[in-house]
Amino acid sequence: MLVDSHCHLEYKGLVEDQSGVLSRARDAGVGAFLNISTKQSEWEQVVGTANREADVYASVGIHPHEAGGHEDLGREVLLRATENAKVIGIGETGLDYFYEHSDRLTQAKLFRMHIDVARETGLPVIIHTRDAEEDTLEILEDELGKGAFPALIHCFTASSEFGRKVLELGLTISLSGIVTFKNAKDLQATAREVPADRLLVETDSPFLAPVPNRGKTCEPAFVADTARFVADLRGVEAAELADQTTANFVKLFSKAAL
């Protein structure tokens, strides 16, 4: 069984045929889905899908792109949203200095608030970081100094040095379809080196369809293509990688009933 540890089932390209999307993924061997939210207005729909579909789980959080519209979101609002039984993660949150749709101080403030809630609930923080390695590490190191919390870097595309450092901090790394791209040699090298018990796979659908589906709307079913590619990179059988990444998901997202 595979798990798509990061997908956006409510986004255009998937939501119009959500039942078909889920059916095709199940046929491809995907046994669980983590439906990710990026802003408060999505929470009801994201959690609603998880409540309706037994194998779908949900996260609640604010993407750094949306931080500017959520400056006044209090931690109690986020904390209450985690009480639903199908909410198993916090995020996605983090820092994005590539687009900077929200100012950096606001992004950092909300990132830290998500971590605070994760520390209290024990739910993993799902971290987005782009062109912000130094500040992401600084926040992680500072917050870990205040007390442990579970976390992962989703859709990992950062430097190998950043990868080594977040692994040293105890985080998990999740690989998307980007790892299958021809120009992703550095990422492929990192993918070979991630410890087996710290690795997840995801689609980030409807974005980033892996080879051989590049150019198409990405679907959770395509996590099987990414998993096969990563298994080949690492010199293991696809079934072994599927079993390992599923076990890792269950360990990290311990609230999931898998």
Residue pairs with C-beta under 8 A, 6 or more apart in sequence:
1 29
1 30
1 31
1 32
1 242
1 243
1 246
2 28
2 29
2 30
2 31
2 201
2 223
2 224
2 227
2 242
2 245
2 246
3 30
3 31
3 32
3 33
3 34
3 200
3 201
3 223
3 245
3 246
3 249
3 258
4 25
4 30
4 32
4 33
4 34
4 201
4 202
4 203
4 205
4 220
4 223
5 34
5 152
5 154
5 174
5 200
5 201
5 202
5 245
5 249
5 253
6 34
6 36
6 92
6 126
6 154
6 155
6 174
6 176
6 202
6 203
6 204
7 14
7 33
7 34
7 35
7 36
7 202
7 203
7 204
7 205
7 220
8 14
8 35
8 36
8 38
8 204
8 205
8 206
8 207
9 15
9 18
9 21
9 22
9 33
9 35
9 46
9 49
9 56
9 205
9 220
10 35
10 42
10 45
10 46
10 49
11 205
11 206
12 206
13 205
13 206
13 217
13 218
14 21
14 205
14 206
14 217
14 219
18 49
21 219
21 220
21 221
22 33
22 53
22 55
22 56
22 220
24 219
24 221
25 33
25 219
25 220
25 221
25 223
26 55
27 221
28 221
28 222
28 223
28 224
29 224
29 242
30 220
30 221
30 223
30 224
31 55
31 246
31 258
32 55
32 56
32 57
32 246
32 249
32 256
32 258
33 53
33 55
33 56
33 57
33 220
34 57
34 58
34 59
34 88
34 89
34 202
34 253
35 46
35 49
35 50
35 56
35 57
35 58
35 59
36 46
36 58
36 59
36 61
36 89
36 91
36 92
36 126
37 43
37 46
37 47
37 58
37 59
37 60
37 61
37 92
38 61
38 62
38 63
38 65
38 66
38 92
39 62
39 63
39 66
39 69
39 70
40 62
40 70
40 73
40 77
43 60
43 81
46 58
46 59
46 60
47 58
47 60
47 81
47 84
47 86
47 87
49 56
49 58
50 56
50 57
50 58
50 84
50 86
50 87
51 84
51 86
56 86
57 86
57 87
57 88
57 89
57 253
57 256
58 84
58 86
58 87
58 88
58 89
59 87
59 88
59 89
59 90
59 91
59 92
59 126
60 78
60 81
60 82
60 87
60 89
60 90
61 78
61 89
61 90
61 91
61 92
61 93
61 114
61 126
62 70
62 73
62 93
62 110
62 114
63 91
63 92
63 93
63 94
63 96
63 128
64 93
64 94
64 95
64 96
64 101
64 102
64 107
64 110
64 111
64 128
65 96
65 99
65 101
65 102
66 101
66 102
67 102
67 103
67 106
67 107
67 109
67 110
68 101
68 102
68 103
68 106
69 102
70 110
71 106
71 109
71 110
73 110
73 113
75 113
75 116
75 117
78 90
78 113
78 114
78 117
79 117
79 120
79 121
81 87
82 90
82 117
82 121
82 123
85 255
87 123
87 255
88 123
88 124
88 253
88 255
88 256
89 123
89 124
89 125
89 126
89 253
90 114
90 117
90 118
90 121
90 123
90 124
90 125
90 126
91 114
91 125
91 126
91 127
91 128
91 154
92 126
92 127
92 128
92 154
93 110
93 111
93 114
93 125
93 126
93 127
93 128
94 107
94 111
94 127
94 128
94 129
94 132
94 136
95 104
95 107
95 108
95 111
95 128
95 129
95 130
95 132
95 135
95 136
95 139
96 107
96 128
96 129
96 130
96 131
96 132
97 104
97 130
97 131
97 132
97 135
98 130
98 131
99 130
104 135
108 135
108 139
111 127
111 139
112 139
112 143
114 125
115 125
115 139
115 143
115 149
115 151
116 143
117 123
118 124
118 125
118 149
118 150
118 151
119 143
119 146
119 147
119 148
119 149
122 149
122 150
122 254
123 150
123 253
123 255
124 149
124 150
124 151
124 152
124 172
124 252
124 253
125 149
125 150
125 151
125 152
126 151
126 152
126 154
127 136
127 151
127 152
127 153
127 154
127 171
128 154
128 155
129 136
129 153
129 158
130 157
133 158
133 159
133 162
136 162
137 162
137 165
137 166
140 151
140 166
140 169
140 171
141 169
143 149
144 169
144 170
148 170
150 252
151 170
151 171
151 172
152 171
152 172
152 173
152 174
152 200
152 252
153 166
153 171
153 172
153 173
153 174
154 174
154 176
154 202
154 204
155 174
155 175
155 176
155 178
155 202
155 204
155 208
156 163
156 173
156 174
156 175
156 176
156 187
156 190
157 178
157 187
159 186
160 186
160 189
160 190
160 193
163 173
163 190
163 193
163 194
166 173
167 173
167 194
167 195
167 198
171 198
172 198
172 199
172 200
172 248
172 252
173 190
173 194
173 198
173 199
173 200
174 199
174 200
174 201
174 202
175 187
175 191
175 194
175 199
175 200
175 201
175 202
175 226
175 230
176 201
176 202
176 203
176 204
176 208
176 210
176 226
177 203
177 204
177 208
177 209
177 210
177 211
177 213
177 214
177 218
177 222
177 225
177 226
178 184
178 187
178 208
178 210
179 187
179 188
179 191
179 210
179 226
179 229
179 230
179 233
180 210
180 211
180 214
180 225
180 226
180 229
181 211
181 214
182 211
188 233
191 230
191 233
191 234
192 233
192 234
196 234
196 244
197 244
197 247
197 248
197 251
198 248
199 230
199 244
199 245
199 248
200 245
200 248
200 249
200 252
201 223
201 226
201 227
201 230
201 241
201 245
202 223
202 226
203 209
203 210
203 218
203 219
203 220
203 222
203 223
203 226
204 218
205 217
205 218
205 219
205 220
205 222
206 217
206 218
206 219
207 218
208 218
209 215
209 216
209 217
209 218
209 219
209 222
210 218
210 222
210 225
210 226
210 229
211 225
211 229
212 225
213 222
213 225
227 238
227 241
227 242
227 245
228 238
230 241
231 237
231 238
231 240
231 241
234 241
246 258
249 256
249 258
250 256
250 258
